[in-house]
Each structure stands twice: as C-alpha cells, then as structure tokens.
Amino acid sequence: QVKLVESGGGLVQPGGSLRLSCAAFGLTVGTRDMRWYRQAPGKEREFVASISTTGNLIKYADSVKGRFAVSKDSASNQAYLQMNNLKPEDTAVYYCSTTYALNNYWGQGTQVTVSS
C-alpha cells in the first residue's frame, strides 16, 4: 500500500526556515518523481517544487525560486523541502505527491504558518 506522510510544518516568523519531510511507504523515492504542492486558505492548490526520478531535473515555482530547495534521499526513503527566508504569503498546507502505477498519491499535508 502506497502512503506519503508529511511532517515538519509549524509556526515560524518571517525570514525563518523550516524543513518539510515526506516519508514514503510502499514505493521507493529514488525511482519516482517527487512533487510538493501547497494550498492557502481560499485558494487553489498550487505547484511548489519537483525533483525527477534521477534527481537531475528540479523545478520550482517562480514564487519560491532562490528560497526553497527540494531533495530526496533513498536511504531514508524521504523527500524534503527546505524553505528559507519564509514570507507570510508562504502560509499554506504543504503536500507531497508522486505518481505510481498510473495513480497519483498525496500525503495528508502539513501546515506552515509564517507570522510575527
């Protein structure tokens, strides 16, 4: 059974940092594209970042370029999203996602709140 579990969210002041983790079960992150999305209150879910199967192709939304870094680790079977210089507009529920056997899988999300 495939399952994704995010963690690492919380309350942080503007300019602060957080690292989100996405633990994968039932699949190996090293063989999958891994993606991060977020959804702010009253807004649609939006793409944040992705890392390809090999890790050679990484993409970011323009709004997070230069501040966020996506990675994954086969040993721990987790994907990560390092978020630096956080802004109030980064406040959202963050989700990791992947595609396996033609199905899209999502975690339950982790809340990130950026506020002073």
C-alpha distance (Angstrom), angle and dihedral (degrees) to the residues before:
residue distance angle dihedral
Q1 . . .
V2 3.78 . .
K3 3.77 116.8 .
L4 3.80 135.0 165.9
V5 3.80 121.2 -160.5
E6 3.79 121.7 -169.7
S7 3.79 124.8 -158.8
G8 3.78 140.2 162.4
G9 3.77 101.7 72.6
G10 3.77 123.8 132.7
L11 3.78 147.1 122.2
V12 3.79 116.5 -49.1
Q13 3.79 134.6 168.3
P14 3.80 120.9 -114.2
G15 3.78 109.7 -80.4
G16 3.78 92.1 28.4
S17 3.78 130.5 118.9
L18 3.79 138.6 -125.3
R19 3.77 133.9 178.8
L20 3.76 117.4 -145.9
S21 3.78 121.1 -157.1
C22 3.78 129.8 -157.5
A23 3.79 115.0 -162.5
A24 3.80 114.0 -158.6
F25 3.79 125.6 -150.2
G26 3.79 125.7 -173.8
L27 3.78 94.0 18.8
T28 3.79 139.4 55.8
V29 3.80 116.2 -114.4
G30 3.79 89.7 -150.8
T31 3.80 90.0 68.0
R32 3.78 97.9 43.8
D33 3.79 140.4 67.1
M34 3.79 106.7 -114.9
R35 3.77 121.9 -153.8
W36 3.80 137.9 -170.5
Y37 3.78 125.0 -151.0
R38 3.78 134.1 172.8
Q39 3.76 137.3 -156.2
A40 3.78 123.2 -158.4
P41 3.81 121.6 -160.7
G42 3.78 110.9 -76.0
K43 3.79 93.1 5.5
E44 3.77 135.7 100.3
R45 3.78 121.4 -102.1
E46 3.80 110.3 -90.6
F47 3.77 136.3 -163.1
V48 3.80 116.1 -103.8
A49 3.80 108.9 169.7
S50 3.78 144.5 -25.3
I51 3.77 139.1 -163.7
S52 3.78 123.0 -158.7
T53 3.77 128.5 -125.6
T54 3.79 92.5 -93.9
G55 3.77 94.1 36.7
N56 3.78 91.0 -121.8
L57 3.78 96.8 108.8
I58 3.78 116.8 59.4
K59 3.78 125.8 172.0
Y60 3.80 132.9 -172.0
A61 3.75 136.6 -171.0
D62 3.79 110.3 -109.5
S63 3.80 90.1 -116.8
V64 3.81 92.7 64.0
K65 3.81 103.1 33.3
G66 3.78 111.8 128.7
R67 3.81 92.5 16.0
F68 3.82 105.6 59.6
A69 3.79 129.4 53.5
V70 3.80 125.6 -166.2
S71 3.79 123.0 -155.9
K72 3.77 142.6 153.7
D73 3.76 136.3 -150.4
S74 3.79 124.0 -151.3
A75 3.80 94.1 -162.6
S76 3.79 93.1 60.6
N77 3.81 93.3 27.5
Q78 3.77 91.1 -132.0
A79 3.76 138.5 125.7
Y80 3.78 121.5 -143.7
L81 3.76 139.5 -156.9
Q82 3.80 114.7 -161.1
M83 3.79 109.1 -161.2
N84 3.78 119.8 -166.3
N85 3.79 133.5 176.3
L86 3.77 90.2 20.4
K87 3.78 119.0 -158.7
P88 3.81 131.0 -157.7
E89 3.79 88.6 -108.6
D90 3.80 89.1 63.0
T91 3.79 88.5 69.6
A92 3.80 107.1 121.5
V93 3.76 145.6 105.2
Y94 3.79 107.7 -80.4
Y95 3.79 121.6 -146.3
C96 3.76 133.5 -172.1
S97 3.76 120.1 -147.3
T98 3.77 142.0 -179.0
T99 3.77 140.5 173.3
Y100 3.78 120.3 -120.5
A101 3.79 127.8 170.0
L102 3.81 89.4 -7.2
N103 3.81 92.1 -56.3
N104 3.79 125.9 112.4
Y105 3.77 114.7 -133.5
W106 3.80 127.5 -161.9
G107 3.74 134.3 -171.2
Q108 3.78 123.7 -130.4
G109 3.79 92.5 -102.1
T110 3.79 135.1 -119.3
Q111 3.80 124.2 -121.0
V112 3.79 119.6 -121.2
T113 3.79 117.0 -171.1
V114 3.79 121.0 -176.1
S115 3.77 111.1 -166.9
S116 3.77 141.4 131.8
